Amino acid sequence: MVYLHSWHLLQRKPPMVKINGQVITLSPRYFDTLFGEWFSWKTAYLPRFNVKGMTFLDVGAGCGETALFYFSLGAAKVICVEPDRENMEMLRNNALRNGWNVETILGGFEPEMLEWKFDFMKMDCEGCEKTLLDLKSLPPCAIEVHGSETYGRFVDRFHVRTLSKDRETWIVQSS
């Protein structure tokens, strides 16, 4: 896998990988994320219910690596929110290539998005989790929380379960 990554970097092409019969193109940063975090996503980014046929709101969708994760487990639809144009272009191409049922939104997270119809939200976008602190409750979700102060506020306000910690980043999940 490292060889593939290095070869693609030398060719100045984004790496393409095949997982579960799906082929996706990733930026080099997301290539490392995909292979470094895929197995931890099974603990961190999955709800406590069966995902088959479910719709996911993927905030911080990157190139589609978590969409691939959800589709490989039987998700019906993923709503992908991503502010980076280059990542969004790769995500849209990945969705088209693999026939994914996605809705793509180029831009940042807005609290109004929580009114959309979805079963579970994955939020991994540095800083946008703070916008959730003014809510009365959280939808079923897994959120990457940055900074100990913000983490403490999430625990106090929403009584979330802590699933993992890496330096000053926690992944928490609401019921």
C-alpha positions in Angstrom: 0.0 0.0 0.0 2.8 2.4 0.8 4.4 1.5 -2.6 1.1 2.4 -4.4 1.0 5.7 -2.5 4.7 6.6 -3.3 4.3 5.7 -7.0 1.2 7.8 -7.4 3.0 10.8 -5.7 5.9 10.4 -8.1 3.5 10.4 -11.0 1.7 13.4 -9.5 -1.6 11.5 -9.8 -4.0 11.0 -6.9 -3.9 7.3 -5.8 -6.7 5.0 -6.9 -7.6 2.1 -4.6 -10.1 -0.8 -4.9 -12.0 -1.8 -1.8 -14.9 -4.2 -1.7 -15.2 -4.0 -5.5 -15.4 -0.2 -5.5 -12.6 1.9 -7.1 -12.0 5.4 -5.6 -9.5 8.1 -6.2 -8.1 9.8 -3.1 -5.9 12.8 -2.5 -2.7 11.6 -0.8 -3.9 12.9 2.6 -7.1 10.9 2.4 -5.2 7.8 1.2 -3.3 7.8 4.5 -6.5 8.5 6.4 -8.4 5.7 4.7 -5.8 3.0 5.5 -4.8 4.4 8.8 -8.4 4.8 10.2 -10.7 2.3 8.3 -10.8 -0.3 11.1 -11.3 2.3 13.8 -14.3 3.6 11.9 -16.1 0.4 12.7 -16.1 1.4 16.3 -16.3 5.2 15.9 -18.5 6.0 12.9 -21.1 3.3 13.1 -24.5 3.6 14.9 -25.6 1.0 17.3 -28.2 -0.1 14.8 -27.9 -2.0 11.4 -26.8 0.4 8.6 -28.5 -1.5 5.8 -30.8 0.8 3.9 -30.0 3.8 6.1 -29.2 7.4 5.0 -26.1 9.0 6.4 -25.2 12.7 6.7 -21.4 12.8 6.2 -20.1 16.2 7.3 -16.5 16.5 6.3 -16.9 13.9 3.5 -13.4 14.3 2.0 -13.0 12.4 -1.3 -15.8 9.9 -0.4 -13.8 7.6 1.8 -16.4 7.4 4.5 -19.2 7.2 1.9 -17.4 4.1 0.6 -17.3 2.8 4.2 -21.0 3.3 4.6 -21.9 1.9 1.2 -19.7 -1.2 1.8 -21.9 -1.9 4.8 -25.2 -1.5 3.0 -26.1 2.1 3.3 -28.8 3.3 0.9 -27.8 6.9 0.6 -25.0 9.3 1.8 -25.4 13.1 1.9 -21.9 14.4 1.6 -21.0 17.9 2.8 -17.4 19.0 1.9 -16.0 22.5 1.7 -12.9 21.7 -0.4 -13.5 21.9 -4.2 -10.8 19.5 -5.2 -12.0 16.9 -2.7 -15.6 17.4 -3.8 -14.6 16.9 -7.5 -13.0 13.6 -6.5 -16.0 12.6 -4.4 -18.4 13.3 -7.3 -16.2 11.3 -9.7 -16.0 8.4 -7.2 -19.8 8.4 -6.8 -20.4 8.4 -10.5 -17.8 5.7 -11.1 -19.3 3.4 -8.5 -23.0 4.2 -8.9 -23.4 5.6 -5.4 -26.7 7.2 -4.3 -25.2 10.4 -3.0 -26.2 14.0 -2.6 -23.2 16.3 -2.6 -23.1 19.8 -1.0 -20.0 21.9 -1.7 -19.6 24.1 1.4 -19.4 24.1 5.2 -21.8 22.7 7.7 -24.9 24.7 8.6 -27.2 23.8 11.6 -30.2 23.8 9.2 -28.7 20.6 7.7 -29.9 18.7 10.8 -33.5 19.2 9.5 -32.7 17.0 6.5 -33.9 13.4 6.4 -31.1 11.1 7.6 -30.7 8.2 10.1 -27.1 9.0 11.3 -24.6 11.8 11.0 -20.8 11.5 10.9 -19.1 14.9 11.6 -15.4 15.2 11.0 -14.7 18.9 10.2 -12.3 20.8 12.4 -14.2 23.4 14.4 -17.7 22.9 13.0 -18.6 20.7 15.9 -18.8 23.8 18.1 -21.9 24.9 16.2 -23.8 21.9 17.7 -23.2 23.1 21.3 -26.2 25.5 21.1 -28.6 22.7 20.3 -31.0 21.2 22.8 -30.1 17.7 21.7 -28.1 15.8 19.1 -29.4 13.5 16.3 -27.9 10.0 16.3 -24.3 10.8 15.4 -20.6 10.3 15.8 -18.6 13.6 16.1 -14.9 14.2 16.0 -14.4 16.8 18.8 -11.3 19.0 18.9 -9.9 20.5 22.1 -10.4 19.5 25.7 -12.7 22.5 26.5 -15.1 21.6 23.6 -14.9 17.9 24.6 -15.9 18.8 28.2 -18.8 20.9 27.0 -20.1 18.0 24.8 -19.9 15.5 27.6 -21.6 17.9 30.1 -24.3 19.0 27.7 -25.2 15.9 25.8 -23.9 13.0 27.9 -22.2 11.5 24.8 -20.3 8.2 24.9 -16.5 8.6 24.2 -15.4 6.1 21.7 -11.8 7.1 21.2 -9.1 9.7 22.0 -6.0 10.7 20.0 -4.1 13.6 21.5 -6.6 16.5 21.7 -9.2 14.9 19.5 -12.1 12.7 20.8 -14.7 10.8 18.8 -18.0 10.9 20.7 -21.4 9.4 19.9 -24.9 10.3 20.9 -27.6 7.7 21.4 
